[in-house]
Amino acid sequence: MTKEKVRVKRLGVWSVALFFAVLSALYGLVAGILAVVATVPAIDIGLIGAIGAGIGGILIAIIIWAIGGFVGGAIAAVVYNLVFAVQGGIEVDLDVESVGGRP
């Protein structure tokens, strides 16, 4: 295994935005479940209504968090790219392994 220093000069806006959308959707799932657990028992809407409200609340939380994560990730990637253009990027140390005799 060899160590290499690599300079990252640009982040893909689309890939960073998608990464943060997926990560935020997972947070939205957790937040939606917690919100449903906290609010549905306090509402007297019956079993079917509670199930519908619970599923709807979780789906809305996932969608809202994913959209926010996508927008936030895209903005962050654009800002990083602007800073990288002025600053020259960041150095990353990578451990490179050879696979099948090739580096």
Summary of the structure (lengths in Angstrom):
residues: 103
radius of gyration: 21.3
end to end distance: 9.1
largest distance: 66.9
contacts: 268
relative contact order: 0.26
helix: 70%
strand: 16%
